[in-house]
Amino acid sequence: MGKNTYLTGYFPLFAIILFSASFGFYSKVLLIEQLERLGIYRGMTELFSIGQVQVALWFVCALLFFMLFAALKLISDTLVELSLFFFSKESEGDTLNRIRGGSSIFLIGSLCSIVVVQSSFLLPIIFLLSCFIYFFYFVYKASNTLSIAGMFGLVFMHLLFWVSFSTGVTYSVIKVYKALMSGIMSA
């Protein structure tokens, strides 16, 4: 029986679903605490059962994380292919086939995230660790088609993009938060 190259094609979807479920569950717990503190949760449980409210909140949180992780995967896939376009010496797409198995890293990480769903410390650590392990796997698998300068260019391109992206998102969130809080304080 030959090895099917499409065998791991569903791993990214399962990893996104499992990471979304675990981050959604943890976010639901935090959201319920905030709603109880604000006195909104009690009113919600008067209209619906506690189970219905918790499932609805988990679904909304998981859906938001699903959209976030799907967008990050799209950005990551585009960045990988763009960096291979700029720095790889091959043009047939063999490198993409070699790195396809790396999706199992995220699947294993997402399974671990389900186990540690109650930990606010371990949950993001597992996600970030999966990202770093995948990046090293990607660089290792792509190294056959890269020159030394190409290797440095590829690594620098990824680091520059993700640092810039993270910094930009963090800056934007802080600016919106400050604007929101100043609007609330002045009202």
C-alpha positions in Angstrom: 0.0 0.0 0.0 1.5 3.3 -1.1 1.8 6.4 1.0 -1.0 8.8 0.3 0.2 12.4 0.3 -3.3 13.6 1.2 -3.5 11.6 4.4 -2.6 14.6 6.6 -4.9 17.0 4.7 -7.5 17.1 7.5 -5.0 17.6 10.4 -5.1 21.4 10.2 -8.9 21.5 10.4 -8.9 19.1 13.4 -6.1 21.1 15.1 -8.0 24.4 14.6 -11.2 22.8 15.9 -9.5 21.3 19.0 -7.5 24.5 19.8 -10.7 26.5 19.3 -12.6 24.2 21.6 -10.0 24.4 24.4 -9.4 28.2 24.1 -13.2 28.7 23.8 -13.8 26.7 27.0 -11.3 28.6 29.0 -12.7 31.9 27.6 -16.2 30.9 28.5 -15.2 30.4 32.1 -13.6 33.8 32.2 -16.6 35.4 30.5 -19.0 33.8 32.9 -16.9 35.2 35.8 -17.1 38.7 34.3 -20.9 38.4 33.6 -21.5 37.3 37.2 -19.4 40.2 38.5 -21.5 42.6 36.4 -24.7 41.0 37.4 -25.7 40.0 33.9 -25.3 36.2 34.2 -28.2 35.9 36.7 -30.6 37.6 34.3 -29.4 35.2 31.5 -30.0 32.2 33.7 -33.6 33.4 34.4 -34.3 33.3 30.7 -32.4 30.1 29.8 -31.1 27.1 31.8 -27.5 27.3 33.1 -26.5 24.6 30.6 -28.0 26.4 27.6 -26.2 29.7 28.6 -22.9 27.9 29.1 -23.1 26.0 25.8 -24.1 29.2 23.9 -21.2 31.1 25.5 -18.7 28.3 24.8 -20.0 28.1 21.2 -19.5 31.8 20.6 -16.1 31.9 22.2 -15.0 28.7 20.2 -16.3 30.2 17.0 -14.3 33.4 17.6 -11.2 31.4 18.2 -11.9 29.2 15.2 -12.0 32.4 13.0 -8.8 33.7 14.6 -6.9 30.4 14.1 -8.3 29.9 10.6 -7.1 33.4 9.7 -3.7 32.8 11.3 -3.4 29.6 9.3 -4.2 31.4 6.1 -1.6 34.1 6.8 0.9 31.4 7.8 0.4 29.3 4.6 0.7 32.4 2.5 3.9 33.5 4.3 5.4 30.0 3.9 4.7 29.9 0.2 5.9 33.5 -0.3 9.1 32.8 1.5 9.7 29.6 -0.5 9.0 31.6 -3.7 11.7 34.2 -2.7 14.3 31.9 -1.2 13.9 28.3 -2.4 16.0 27.0 -5.3 13.2 24.6 -6.5 10.0 25.6 -8.2 8.1 22.3 -8.5 6.5 22.3 -5.0 8.4 19.4 -3.6 9.2 21.4 -0.4 5.5 22.0 0.2 4.9 18.2 0.0 7.8 17.6 2.5 6.4 20.1 5.0 2.8 18.9 4.8 3.5 16.3 7.6 4.2 19.1 10.0 0.5 19.6 10.5 0.7 16.6 12.8 2.7 18.9 15.2 -0.4 21.2 15.6 -2.7 18.2 15.9 -0.6 16.8 18.8 -0.5 20.3 20.3 -4.2 20.7 20.0 -4.8 17.3 21.7 -2.5 18.4 24.6 -4.5 21.7 24.8 -7.7 19.7 25.5 -5.9 18.0 28.4 -4.8 21.3 30.0 -7.9 23.3 29.2 -8.1 24.6 32.8 -4.7 26.2 32.8 -4.3 29.8 31.8 -0.6 29.4 31.7 -0.2 26.1 29.8 -2.8 26.7 27.1 -1.1 29.5 25.3 2.3 27.9 26.0 1.2 24.7 24.2 0.0 26.8 21.2 3.2 28.8 21.0 5.3 25.7 21.5 3.5 24.0 18.6 4.2 27.1 16.4 7.9 27.1 17.3 8.3 23.4 16.8 6.5 23.6 13.4 8.7 26.5 12.3 11.9 24.5 13.1 10.4 21.5 11.3 9.6 23.8 8.3 13.1 25.2 8.2 14.7 21.8 8.5 12.5 20.3 5.7 13.1 23.3 3.5 16.8 23.5 4.1 17.6 21.1 1.2 16.4 23.7 -1.3 17.9 26.8 0.4 21.3 28.3 0.2 22.8 29.8 3.3 21.7 33.2 2.3 18.3 31.9 1.4 18.0 30.2 4.9 18.8 33.5 6.6 16.4 35.3 4.4 13.6 32.9 5.0 14.1 32.9 8.8 14.4 36.7 8.9 11.3 37.2 6.7 9.2 35.0 9.0 10.6 36.6 12.2 10.2 40.1 10.8 6.6 39.5 9.7 5.4 37.8 12.9 7.1 40.4 15.2 5.6 43.2 13.1 2.2 41.6 13.0 2.1 40.9 16.7 3.3 44.4 17.6 0.8 46.0 15.2 -2.1 44.0 16.6 -1.1 44.7 20.2 -0.7 48.4 19.5 -4.1 48.5 17.8 -5.8 46.7 20.7 -4.2 49.0 23.3 -5.3 52.2 21.3 -8.8 50.9 20.9 -9.0 50.0 24.6 -7.7 53.4 25.7 -10.2 55.2 23.4 -13.0 53.0 24.7 -12.0 53.7 28.3 -11.7 57.4 27.8 -15.1 57.4 26.1 -16.6 55.6 29.1 -14.9 57.9 31.6 -16.1 61.1 29.8 -19.7 59.9 29.5 
